[in-house]
């Protein structure tokens, strides 16, 4: 059920309840359009870097952008499929970052391990983030509580490189799933003891999960330095390493 709040999105940032209500509304919006999303699953084209994009990616980004623009006055929107050199990289007002379908290779191959990644900021201050996996029926958002799972599994990004092969050699259990949302969700809840992306991913892939990982007391490095919740500009890649700390978990 969508959470309700009397606080609206105006010049001053809203309370957490209003931000969570907005994100619950996103979940409802996506659920209501799943038939259309899945119908566009195999309508695939290739980007210049040879990565796939489906008609569902474009449809969902457009749907969510309209939802946000209707509810947040003057919001700056940075979506993976529409981001360009003309998109502002910083804003004193509201700034929303979205990956409509993270793990598109999984999605267009008929796998269920794909997700929606969303984060909302105001004047450089984080308001709320969400990781959603519609076909798996799971999500995590700012303000949720977790009972941590204990795991020895180390997750890796699917952009293979020497660092990944070396890391796999030193770990007892490894997983490569091809979806940042899925990887970040699992390290935050402890189903992965650690997640590493040594080649880097974009802000829309990582920032929501990083903020949730901070909330649940994971140890995070971005570009080899300790991360404390700084805004990550869209349009550039960041290398990350996240370790779950069971002794510090908020749950």
C-alpha positions as YAML, in Angstrom:
chain: A
units: angstrom
residues:
- id: 1
  name: UNK
  ca: [0.00, 0.00, 0.00]
- id: 2
  name: UNK
  ca: [1.32, 3.44, -0.91]
- id: 3
  name: UNK
  ca: [2.38, 5.55, 2.07]
- id: 4
  name: UNK
  ca: [0.65, 8.89, 2.43]
- id: 5
  name: UNK
  ca: [1.99, 12.26, 3.59]
- id: 6
  name: UNK
  ca: [0.61, 15.79, 3.68]
- id: 7
  name: UNK
  ca: [4.01, 17.18, 2.69]
- id: 8
  name: UNK
  ca: [4.21, 18.15, -1.00]
- id: 9
  name: UNK
  ca: [7.21, 18.69, -3.25]
- id: 10
  name: UNK
  ca: [7.81, 22.43, -3.25]
- id: 11
  name: UNK
  ca: [10.79, 24.75, -2.85]
- id: 12
  name: UNK
  ca: [11.76, 23.07, 0.43]
- id: 13
  name: UNK
  ca: [12.55, 19.35, 0.40]
- id: 14
  name: UNK
  ca: [9.77, 17.05, 1.69]
- id: 15
  name: UNK
  ca: [9.89, 14.73, 4.65]
- id: 16
  name: UNK
  ca: [10.87, 11.08, 4.30]
- id: 17
  name: UNK
  ca: [7.25, 9.92, 4.30]
- id: 18
  name: UNK
  ca: [6.50, 12.01, 1.21]
- id: 19
  name: UNK
  ca: [9.60, 10.72, -0.59]
- id: 20
  name: UNK
  ca: [8.69, 7.13, 0.26]
- id: 21
  name: UNK
  ca: [5.14, 7.76, -0.96]
- id: 22
  name: UNK
  ca: [6.57, 9.01, -4.25]
- id: 23
  name: UNK
  ca: [8.66, 5.84, -4.60]
- id: 24
  name: UNK
  ca: [5.75, 3.58, -3.68]
- id: 25
  name: UNK
  ca: [3.85, 5.37, -6.42]
- id: 26
  name: UNK
  ca: [6.64, 4.44, -8.82]
- id: 27
  name: UNK
  ca: [6.26, 0.79, -7.82]
- id: 28
  name: UNK
  ca: [2.50, 0.98, -8.44]
- id: 29
  name: UNK
  ca: [3.05, 2.72, -11.79]
- id: 30
  name: UNK
  ca: [5.46, 0.04, -12.98]
- id: 31
  name: UNK
  ca: [3.23, -2.78, -11.78]
- id: 32
  name: UNK
  ca: [0.28, -1.28, -13.65]
- id: 33
  name: UNK
  ca: [2.33, -1.17, -16.86]
- id: 34
  name: UNK
  ca: [4.08, -4.55, -16.66]
- id: 35
  name: UNK
  ca: [2.04, -5.98, -19.52]
- id: 36
  name: UNK
  ca: [3.27, -3.18, -21.80]
- id: 37
  name: UNK
  ca: [6.84, -3.44, -20.50]
- id: 38
  name: UNK
  ca: [7.07, -7.19, -21.10]
- id: 39
  name: UNK
  ca: [5.44, -6.87, -24.53]
- id: 40
  name: UNK
  ca: [8.40, -4.69, -25.59]
- id: 41
  name: UNK
  ca: [11.02, -7.03, -24.11]
- id: 42
  name: UNK
  ca: [12.32, -8.47, -27.37]
- id: 43
  name: UNK
  ca: [12.16, -5.28, -29.44]
- id: 44
  name: UNK
  ca: [15.94, -4.81, -29.32]
- id: 45
  name: UNK
  ca: [18.41, -2.43, -30.92]
- id: 46
  name: UNK
  ca: [22.12, -2.05, -30.24]
- id: 47
  name: UNK
  ca: [23.81, 1.09, -28.96]
- id: 48
  name: UNK
  ca: [27.13, 2.29, -30.44]
- id: 49
  name: UNK
  ca: [28.97, 0.34, -27.72]
- id: 50
  name: UNK
  ca: [27.12, -2.83, -28.83]
- id: 51
  name: UNK
  ca: [25.04, -3.00, -25.65]
- id: 52
  name: UNK
  ca: [21.32, -3.71, -26.09]
- id: 53
  name: UNK
  ca: [18.46, -1.31, -25.49]
- id: 54
  name: UNK
  ca: [14.85, -2.42, -25.78]
- id: 55
  name: UNK
  ca: [11.66, -0.54, -26.54]
- id: 56
  name: UNK
  ca: [10.76, -1.28, -22.91]
- id: 57
  name: UNK
  ca: [13.76, 0.76, -21.65]
- id: 58
  name: UNK
  ca: [12.57, 3.79, -23.60]
- id: 59
  name: UNK
  ca: [8.90, 3.29, -22.71]
- id: 60
  name: UNK
  ca: [9.60, 2.95, -19.00]
- id: 61
  name: UNK
  ca: [11.96, 5.92, -18.82]
- id: 62
  name: UNK
  ca: [9.41, 8.13, -20.55]
- id: 63
  name: UNK
  ca: [6.65, 6.87, -18.24]
- id: 64
  name: UNK
  ca: [8.66, 7.55, -15.08]
- id: 65
  name: UNK
  ca: [9.92, 10.93, -16.27]
- id: 66
  name: UNK
  ca: [6.34, 12.12, -16.84]
- id: 67
  name: UNK
  ca: [5.34, 10.79, -13.41]
- id: 68
  name: UNK
  ca: [8.15, 12.77, -11.73]
- id: 69
  name: UNK
  ca: [7.69, 15.99, -13.73]
- id: 70
  name: UNK
  ca: [3.98, 16.00, -12.82]
- id: 71
  name: UNK
  ca: [4.79, 15.75, -9.10]
- id: 72
  name: UNK
  ca: [8.07, 17.60, -8.55]
- id: 73
  name: UNK
  ca: [8.18, 21.21, -9.77]
- id: 74
  name: UNK
  ca: [11.33, 22.04, -11.74]
- id: 75
  name: UNK
  ca: [12.93, 18.63, -11.29]
- id: 76
  name: UNK
  ca: [16.10, 17.97, -13.29]
- id: 77
  name: UNK
  ca: [15.85, 14.46, -14.73]
- id: 78
  name: UNK
  ca: [18.86, 12.34, -15.70]
- id: 79
  name: UNK
  ca: [17.81, 9.02, -17.23]
- id: 80
  name: UNK
  ca: [20.13, 6.52, -18.87]
- id: 81
  name: UNK
  ca: [18.29, 6.53, -22.18]
- id: 82
  name: UNK
  ca: [17.85, 10.30, -22.51]
- id: 83
  name: UNK
  ca: [20.93, 11.70, -20.77]
- id: 84
  name: UNK
  ca: [22.99, 13.98, -23.00]
- id: 85
  name: UNK
  ca: [25.59, 16.73, -22.83]
- id: 86
  name: UNK
  ca: [22.68, 19.17, -22.44]
- id: 87
  name: UNK
  ca: [21.48, 17.57, -19.19]
- id: 88
  name: UNK
  ca: [22.58, 19.71, -16.21]
- id: 89
  name: UNK
  ca: [25.13, 17.95, -14.02]
- id: 90
  name: UNK
  ca: [24.23, 19.80, -10.83]
- id: 91
  name: UNK
  ca: [21.13, 21.47, -9.52]
- id: 92
  name: UNK
  ca: [20.18, 23.58, -6.53]
- id: 93
  name: UNK
  ca: [16.69, 22.14, -6.79]
- id: 94
  name: UNK
  ca: [15.41, 18.61, -7.24]
- id: 95
  name: UNK
  ca: [17.57, 16.15, -9.19]
- id: 96
  name: UNK
  ca: [16.29, 12.67, -10.11]
- id: 97
  name: UNK
  ca: [18.49, 9.94, -11.57]
- id: 98
  name: UNK
  ca: [16.99, 6.82, -13.16]
- id: 99
  name: UNK
  ca: [18.02, 3.62, -14.85]
- id: 100
  name: UNK
  ca: [14.68, 2.32, -16.15]
- id: 101
  name: UNK
  ca: [15.97, -1.19, -16.83]
- id: 102
  name: UNK
  ca: [19.30, -2.10, -15.33]
- id: 103
  name: UNK
  ca: [20.51, -5.47, -16.58]
- id: 104
  name: UNK
  ca: [19.04, -5.04, -20.06]
- id: 105
  name: UNK
  ca: [21.05, -8.01, -21.33]
- id: 106
  name: UNK
  ca: [19.26, -10.16, -18.75]
- id: 107
  name: UNK
  ca: [15.90, -8.56, -19.50]
- id: 108
  name: UNK
  ca: [16.04, -9.07, -23.27]
- id: 109
  name: UNK
  ca: [17.30, -12.63, -22.75]
- id: 110
  name: UNK
  ca: [14.19, -13.55, -20.78]
- id: 111
  name: UNK
  ca: [15.82, -13.54, -17.32]
- id: 112
  name: UNK
  ca: [14.07, -12.04, -14.31]
- id: 113
  name: UNK
  ca: [17.21, -10.56, -12.73]
- id: 114
  name: UNK
  ca: [16.78, -6.97, -13.91]
- id: 115
  name: UNK
  ca: [15.73, -3.88, -12.04]
- id: 116
  name: UNK
  ca: [14.81, -0.23, -11.80]
- id: 117
  name: UNK
  ca: [17.27, 2.09, -10.07]
- id: 118
  name: UNK
  ca: [16.05, 5.48, -8.77]
- id: 119
  name: UNK
  ca: [17.43, 8.22, -6.54]
- id: 120
  name: UNK
  ca: [16.17, 11.72, -5.66]
- id: 121
  name: UNK
  ca: [18.26, 14.62, -4.36]
- id: 122
  name: UNK
  ca: [17.66, 18.28, -3.47]
- id: 123
  name: UNK
  ca: [20.48, 20.82, -3.55]
- id: 124
  name: UNK
  ca: [23.07, 18.09, -3.10]
- id: 125
  name: UNK
  ca: [21.17, 16.43, -0.23]
- id: 126
  name: UNK
  ca: [19.94, 12.87, -0.63]
- id: 127
  name: UNK
  ca: [16.17, 12.48, -0.16]
- id: 128
  name: UNK
  ca: [15.59, 8.84, -1.04]
- id: 129
  name: UNK
  ca: [16.61, 5.91, -3.22]
- id: 130
  name: UNK
  ca: [15.02, 2.71, -4.44]
- id: 131
  name: UNK
  ca: [16.05, -0.59, -6.00]
- id: 132
  name: UNK
  ca: [13.15, -2.48, -7.59]
- id: 133
  name: UNK
  ca: [13.11, -5.89, -9.28]
- id: 134
  name: UNK
  ca: [9.60, -6.12, -10.76]
- id: 135
  name: UNK
  ca: [9.66, -9.72, -12.01]
- id: 136
  name: UNK
  ca: [11.16, -10.97, -8.75]
- id: 137
  name: UNK
  ca: [8.65, -8.99, -6.69]
- id: 138
  name: UNK
  ca: [11.34, -7.43, -4.49]
- id: 139
  name: UNK
  ca: [12.40, -3.90, -3.64]
- id: 140
  name: UNK
  ca: [14.36, -1.88, -1.12]
- id: 141
  name: UNK
  ca: [13.99, 1.83, -0.45]
- id: 142
  name: UNK
  ca: [15.25, 4.46, 1.97]
- id: 143
  name: UNK
  ca: [13.71, 3.92, 5.38]
- id: 144
  name: UNK
  ca: [13.17, 0.17, 5.06]
- id: 145
  name: UNK
  ca: [14.43, -2.12, 7.80]
- id: 146
  name: UNK
  ca: [16.38, -5.29, 7.09]
- id: 147
  name: UNK
  ca: [17.23, -8.46, 8.96]
- id: 148
  name: UNK
  ca: [20.72, -9.21, 7.62]
- id: 149
  name: UNK
  ca: [21.58, -12.52, 6.00]
- id: 150
  name: UNK
  ca: [25.01, -14.06, 6.57]
- id: 151
  name: UNK
  ca: [26.78, -15.08, 3.39]
- id: 152
  name: UNK
  ca: [30.26, -15.91, 2.12]
- id: 153
  name: UNK
  ca: [29.39, -15.10, -1.52]
- id: 154
  name: UNK
  ca: [31.27, -12.36, -3.35]
- id: 155
  name: UNK
  ca: [29.47, -10.77, -6.27]
- id: 156
  name: UNK
  ca: [31.18, -9.25, -9.30]
- id: 157
  name: UNK
  ca: [30.09, -7.09, -12.20]
- id: 158
  name: UNK
  ca: [29.80, -8.79, -15.58]
- id: 159
  name: UNK
  ca: [32.35, -6.51, -17.31]
- id: 160
  name: UNK
  ca: [35.12, -9.06, -17.06]
- id: 161
  name: UNK
  ca: [38.70, -8.00, -16.41]
- id: 162
  name: UNK
  ca: [41.86, -9.27, -14.72]
- id: 163
  name: UNK
  ca: [40.81, -7.88, -11.33]
- id: 164
  name: UNK
  ca: [37.64, -10.00, -11.40]
- id: 165
  name: UNK
  ca: [39.50, -13.19, -12.26]
- id: 166
  name: UNK
  ca: [42.01, -12.47, -9.49]
- id: 167
  name: UNK
  ca: [39.21, -11.76, -7.03]
- id: 168
  name: UNK
  ca: [37.43, -14.98, -7.92]
- id: 169
  name: UNK
  ca: [40.62, -16.90, -7.32]
- id: 170
  name: UNK
  ca: [40.82, -15.60, -3.76]
- id: 171
  name: UNK
  ca: [37.13, -16.06, -2.90]
- id: 172
  name: UNK
  ca: [35.44, -19.30, -1.91]
- id: 173
  name: UNK
  ca: [32.08, -18.50, -3.55]
- id: 174
  name: UNK
  ca: [31.46, -16.08, -6.43]
- id: 175
  name: UNK
  ca: [28.51, -14.86, -8.48]
- id: 176
  name: UNK
  ca: [28.24, -12.84, -11.69]
- id: 177
  name: UNK
  ca: [24.63, -11.88, -12.40]
- id: 178
  name: UNK
  ca: [24.81, -9.02, -14.90]
- id: 179
  name: UNK
  ca: [22.58, -6.58, -13.02]
- id: 180
  name: UNK
  ca: [23.83, -3.83, -10.70]
- id: 181
  name: UNK
  ca: [20.42, -3.48, -9.03]
- id: 182
  name: UNK
  ca: [20.41, -7.18, -8.15]
- id: 183
  name: UNK
  ca: [24.04, -7.09, -6.98]
- id: 184
  name: UNK
  ca: [23.60, -3.98, -4.84]
- id: 185
  name: UNK
  ca: [20.34, -5.22, -3.34]
- id: 186
  name: UNK
  ca: [22.03, -8.43, -2.30]
- id: 187
  name: UNK
  ca: [25.12, -6.87, -0.75]
- id: 188
  name: UNK
  ca: [22.98, -4.39, 1.22]
- id: 189
  name: UNK
  ca: [20.88, -7.18, 2.72]
- id: 190
  name: UNK
  ca: [23.87, -9.45, 3.30]
- id: 191
  name: UNK
  ca: [23.08, -12.11, 0.71]
- id: 192
  name: UNK
  ca: [26.45, -11.12, -0.78]
- id: 193
  name: UNK
  ca: [29.27, -10.55, 1.68]
- id: 194
  name: UNK
  ca: [30.91, -8.25, -0.87]
- id: 195
  name: UNK
  ca: [30.27, -6.76, -4.30]
- id: 196
  name: UNK
  ca: [33.01, -5.44, -6.58]
- id: 197
  name: UNK
  ca: [32.87, -3.58, -9.89]
- id: 198
  name: UNK
  ca: [36.49, -2.87, -10.87]
- id: 199
  name: UNK
  ca: [35.75, -1.51, -14.37]
- id: 200
  name: UNK
  ca: [33.11, 0.96, -13.28]
- id: 201
  name: UNK
  ca: [29.46, 1.76, -13.90]
- id: 202
  name: UNK
  ca: [27.42, 4.93, -14.23]
- id: 203
  name: UNK
  ca: [25.75, 6.95, -11.51]
- id: 204
  name: UNK
  ca: [22.30, 5.68, -12.53]
- id: 205
  name: UNK
  ca: [23.57, 2.12, -12.02]
- id: 206
  name: UNK
  ca: [25.22, 2.72, -8.66]
- id: 207
  name: UNK
  ca: [24.11, 5.78, -6.70]
- id: 208
  name: UNK
  ca: [20.77, 4.45, -5.37]
- id: 209
  name: UNK
  ca: [22.39, 1.23, -4.17]
- id: 210
  name: UNK
  ca: [25.33, 3.08, -2.63]
- id: 211
  name: UNK
  ca: [23.01, 5.29, -0.59]
- id: 212
  name: UNK
  ca: [21.09, 2.25, 0.64]
- id: 213
  name: UNK
  ca: [24.37, 0.49, 1.45]
- id: 214
  name: UNK
  ca: [25.41, 3.48, 3.56]
- id: 215
  name: UNK
  ca: [22.06, 3.45, 5.34]
- id: 216
  name: UNK
  ca: [22.65, -0.15, 6.34]
- id: 217
  name: UNK
  ca: [26.25, 0.42, 7.42]
- id: 218
  name: UNK
  ca: [28.14, -1.29, 4.62]
- id: 219
  name: UNK
  ca: [31.74, -0.26, 3.98]
- id: 220
  name: UNK
  ca: [32.08, 1.39, 0.57]
- id: 221
  name: UNK
  ca: [34.94, 2.47, -1.64]
- id: 222
  name: UNK
  ca: [34.40, 4.52, -4.79]
- id: 223
  name: UNK
  ca: [37.42, 4.99, -7.03]
- id: 224
  name: UNK
  ca: [39.55, 3.46, -4.29]
- id: 225
  name: UNK
  ca: [38.51, 5.98, -1.61]
- id: 226
  name: UNK
  ca: [36.10, 5.68, 1.30]
- id: 227
  name: UNK
  ca: [32.62, 6.82, 0.25]
- id: 228
  name: UNK
  ca: [30.38, 8.85, 2.58]
- id: 229
  name: UNK
  ca: [27.35, 9.75, 0.47]
- id: 230
  name: UNK
  ca: [28.70, 12.29, -2.00]
- id: 231
  name: UNK
  ca: [26.58, 12.99, -5.08]
- id: 232
  name: UNK
  ca: [27.94, 11.15, -8.14]
- id: 233
  name: UNK
  ca: [27.55, 13.03, -11.38]
- id: 234
  name: UNK
  ca: [25.71, 11.13, -14.12]
- id: 235
  name: UNK
  ca: [27.48, 10.48, -17.40]
- id: 236
  name: UNK
  ca: [30.74, 9.17, -15.96]
- id: 237
  name: UNK
  ca: [31.81, 5.79, -14.60]
- id: 238
  name: UNK
  ca: [32.80, 4.93, -11.04]
- id: 239
  name: UNK
  ca: [34.59, 1.84, -9.72]
- id: 240
  name: UNK
  ca: [33.07, 0.48, -6.51]
- id: 241
  name: UNK
  ca: [33.78, -2.08, -3.82]
- id: 242
  name: UNK
  ca: [31.16, -2.71, -1.11]
- id: 243
  name: UNK
  ca: [31.47, -4.96, 1.90]
- id: 244
  name: UNK
  ca: [28.61, -5.92, 4.17]
- id: 245
  name: UNK
  ca: [29.36, -5.38, 7.86]
- id: 246
  name: UNK
  ca: [27.18, -7.71, 9.89]
- id: 247
  name: UNK
  ca: [28.43, -6.25, 13.17]
- id: 248
  name: UNK
  ca: [27.32, -2.74, 12.13]
- id: 249
  name: UNK
  ca: [24.07, -3.55, 10.33]
- id: 250
  name: UNK
  ca: [21.19, -1.28, 11.31]
- id: 251
  name: UNK
  ca: [18.85, -4.28, 11.46]
...
